[in-house]
Amino acid sequence: MPGIDLHAHTTASDGTLTPTELVQRAHETGLDALAVTDHDTLAGLEEARQAGESFGVEVIDGIELAVEHAGRFHLLGYGFDPQNAALNDRLVYIQEYRANRNRKMVEKMREYGLDITWEEVEAEAGGDLIARPHMALALKRKGIVQTPQEAFDRFLQDGGPVHVPKIKMTDEEAIGLLRGAGGIPILAHPLTLKMGIGEELEAEVMRLKGLGLGGLEVYYPQHGAEETARLSEIADRLGLVRTGGSDFHGDPKPMIRLGGVIEGQPLPNEVLENLKAALRR
């Protein structure tokens, strides 16, 4: 079925397909448009755009920023200028910090008795940016765990025995950077804020709107019908654009299929048209 997916990752962050391979997968899946939303990096966008021209897939520039919060707060950005100096400077700083953090995590794994080397983790990444899913895949390949999820549960999760916290932006900074670069900030998978779907979440979304939040990721594979309806209601009441995506990574999340957003199907094209209209406004 034709349609779109506005949330997917490549080897530029913690996905296992290169930007070209991801766009080719989108073409093979029958998607009309795809947003590349790697974590805290723009490194895969140019290659993805070129692949989009080759495969006839509209590629949307995107990013996913990690934000400091009691729950897991990720902010998606679309329609920004990828050459914006302030955005790029901040991303370079974050990437340099995390490169050191990742090496510290591998050191802690070895101290903990896990037979893993930096080179083995690097081989799983296939790109410049290394993240915890690559460590999980390395642990699986060595037979230390059976699945990537087991690696997170036993070792890599926040507060786990080998975890080292990563630097994150404040919500005000992240929203401001995306707005300053001409983009629209979208709250990704809102239920990961751990606020439920009631008044507490709506109050938090309203606060974020005051900082410049432009939309909610309403459509997400882990949202049930009730949750999708409630998030749609919040977005409409607060005048926020509704977006969605599969959050495709590849091997680290094998149950998630590219384009599998609503009951395994892609989003309708009108979701992208509404996003473009919000950007024009």
C-alpha positions in Angstrom: 0.0 0.0 0.0 1.4 3.4 -0.9 1.9 5.8 2.0 4.6 7.4 4.1 6.8 6.8 7.2 8.1 9.8 9.0 10.4 8.1 11.6 13.3 5.8 10.5 17.0 5.4 11.3 20.2 4.6 9.4 23.8 3.6 10.1 24.4 7.3 10.6 23.0 6.7 14.1 21.8 3.4 15.5 20.1 1.7 12.5 21.5 -1.2 10.5 20.8 0.0 7.0 22.8 2.6 5.2 20.8 5.7 4.1 20.8 4.3 0.5 19.7 0.8 1.7 16.9 2.4 3.8 15.6 4.4 0.9 15.8 1.3 -1.3 13.8 -0.6 1.3 11.2 2.2 1.3 11.0 1.9 -2.5 10.6 -1.9 -2.3 7.9 -1.4 0.4 6.0 0.9 -1.9 6.4 4.1 0.2 5.9 7.4 -1.5 7.9 9.4 1.1 10.3 8.7 4.0 11.7 10.9 6.7 15.3 10.0 7.9 15.4 10.9 11.6 18.7 9.8 12.9 19.6 10.4 16.6 21.4 13.8 17.1 23.1 13.7 13.6 22.4 14.9 10.1 25.2 12.8 8.6 22.9 10.5 6.6 20.7 13.1 5.0 22.6 13.9 1.9 23.1 10.3 0.9 19.4 9.6 1.6 18.3 12.5 -0.6 20.5 11.2 -3.5 19.1 7.7 -3.1 15.6 9.2 -3.0 16.2 10.7 -6.5 17.4 7.4 -7.8 14.5 5.3 -6.3 11.7 7.8 -6.8 11.1 8.2 -3.0 10.5 11.6 -1.5 13.1 11.9 1.3 12.2 14.3 4.2 15.1 15.8 6.2 14.6 14.9 9.8 16.4 14.4 13.1 15.6 13.0 16.6 17.1 14.8 19.5 17.4 13.3 23.0 16.0 15.7 25.7 16.5 15.7 29.4 13.4 14.5 31.2 12.2 12.2 33.9 10.7 9.9 31.2 12.3 9.2 27.8 11.9 12.4 25.8 12.8 12.5 22.2 12.1 15.4 19.9 11.7 14.9 16.2 12.5 17.8 13.8 11.4 18.3 10.2 11.8 21.0 7.6 14.9 22.7 9.2 17.9 24.0 7.3 20.5 21.2 7.6 23.2 23.8 7.1 22.2 25.9 10.1 25.3 26.8 12.1 23.9 26.8 15.6 22.2 23.4 15.1 25.4 21.8 13.6 27.7 23.2 16.3 25.6 21.8 19.0 25.4 18.4 17.3 29.1 18.2 16.9 29.6 18.8 20.6 27.1 16.1 21.5 28.7 13.6 19.2 32.2 14.2 20.6 30.9 13.7 24.1 29.1 10.5 23.2 32.1 9.1 21.4 34.0 9.2 24.7 30.9 7.9 26.6 30.6 4.9 24.3 34.3 3.9 24.9 33.7 4.2 28.6 30.8 1.8 28.3 32.9 -0.8 26.5 35.6 -0.4 29.1 33.0 -1.0 31.8 31.8 -4.1 29.9 35.3 -5.6 30.0 35.7 -4.7 33.7 32.3 -6.5 34.3 33.7 -9.6 32.7 32.1 -9.3 29.2 34.4 -10.4 26.4 33.7 -7.5 24.1 36.2 -5.2 22.3 35.7 -1.7 20.9 36.5 -3.1 17.4 33.7 -5.6 17.7 31.2 -2.9 18.6 32.5 -0.7 15.8 32.0 -3.5 13.3 28.3 -3.7 14.2 27.8 0.0 13.6 28.9 0.2 10.0 29.1 4.0 10.3 30.7 6.8 12.4 28.1 6.9 15.1 28.1 4.1 17.7 25.2 3.6 20.1 23.9 1.1 22.6 22.1 -1.0 20.0 25.4 -1.8 18.3 26.8 -2.9 21.7 23.7 -5.1 22.1 24.3 -6.7 18.6 28.0 -7.3 19.5 27.0 -9.1 22.7 24.5 -11.2 20.8 27.1 -12.1 18.1 29.5 -13.3 20.8 26.8 -15.4 22.4 26.8 -13.5 25.6 23.0 -12.8 25.2 20.4 -14.4 23.0 18.7 -11.2 21.9 19.5 -7.4 21.8 16.7 -6.9 24.2 18.3 -9.2 26.7 21.5 -7.2 26.4 19.6 -4.0 27.4 17.8 -5.8 30.2 20.9 -7.2 31.8 23.6 -4.7 31.0 22.9 -1.6 28.9 19.7 0.0 30.1 19.7 3.2 32.0 21.0 2.4 35.5 22.4 -0.9 34.3 25.8 -2.2 35.4 27.7 -0.9 32.4 25.6 2.1 31.5 27.2 5.6 31.3 24.7 8.5 31.0 24.7 10.5 27.8 24.5 14.2 27.5 21.1 15.6 26.6 19.6 19.0 25.7 17.0 20.8 27.7 13.5 20.9 26.1 13.8 24.6 25.7 17.2 24.4 23.9 16.2 21.5 21.6 12.9 23.2 20.6 14.7 26.5 20.1 17.4 25.0 17.9 14.9 23.4 15.6 12.8 26.6 15.4 15.9 28.7 14.9 16.8 26.5 11.9 13.4 27.0 10.4 12.0 23.6 11.4 9.0 22.2 13.3 9.6 20.3 16.6 7.4 17.2 17.2 7.2 15.3 20.5 8.2 11.7 19.6 6.3 8.7 21.0 4.7 10.8 23.8 3.8 7.8 25.9 7.5 7.3 26.7 7.3 10.3 28.9 5.6 7.9 31.4 2.7 10.3 32.1 -0.1 8.2 30.8 -2.7 9.7 28.4 -4.6 11.9 30.9 -4.5 15.4 32.1 -0.8 15.2 33.2 0.4 14.5 29.7 -1.9 17.2 28.2 -0.6 19.8 30.7 3.0 18.8 29.7 2.3 19.1 26.0 0.7 22.5 26.6 3.8 23.7 28.5 6.0 22.5 25.6 3.7 24.2 23.1 4.5 27.4 25.0 8.2 26.7 24.2 7.5 26.2 20.5 6.4 22.6 20.1 4.6 22.2 16.8 3.2 18.7 16.9 2.8 15.2 18.3 3.8 11.8 17.0 0.3 10.5 17.3 0.7 7.4 15.1 3.2 4.9 16.4 3.3 1.0 16.2 3.1 0.7 20.0 0.0 3.0 20.3 -3.3 1.2 20.7 -6.5 2.6 19.3 -7.5 4.3 22.5 -4.0 5.9 22.9 -4.0 7.1 19.2 -7.5 8.6 19.7 -6.5 10.4 22.9 -3.3 11.8 21.4 -5.2 12.9 18.3 -7.6 14.7 20.6 -4.8 16.5 22.5 -3.1 17.5 19.2 -6.3 18.9 17.7 -7.4 20.7 20.9 -4.0 22.4 21.2 -3.6 23.1 17.5 -0.6 20.8 17.0 0.1 18.9 13.8 -0.2 15.1 13.9 2.7 13.0 12.6 3.8 9.4 12.9 6.3 6.7 11.9 7.5 3.2 12.5 10.7 4.1 14.4 12.5 1.6 12.1 16.0 0.6 13.1 16.6 -2.8 11.4 18.3 -5.6 13.3 18.1 -4.1 16.8 14.3 -4.0 16.6 13.4 -6.9 14.3 9.7 -6.7 15.0 9.4 -3.2 13.6 8.9 -3.1 9.8 9.6 0.0 7.7 6.2 1.5 6.9 4.5 -0.5 9.6 2.9 2.5 11.5 -0.9 1.9 11.9 -1.8 -1.8 12.2 1.2 -2.7 10.1 0.4 -0.2 7.3 2.0 3.1 6.3 0.6 6.5 7.1 -1.7 8.1 4.5 0.0 10.8 2.4 -2.3 13.5 3.9 -0.2 13.4 7.1 2.8 14.7 5.2 0.7 17.3 3.5 -0.5 18.5 6.8 3.1 18.7 8.1 4.1 20.7 5.0 1.2 23.0 5.6 2.3 23.6 9.2 5.8 24.4 8.0 4.5 26.9 5.5 2.6 28.6 8.3 
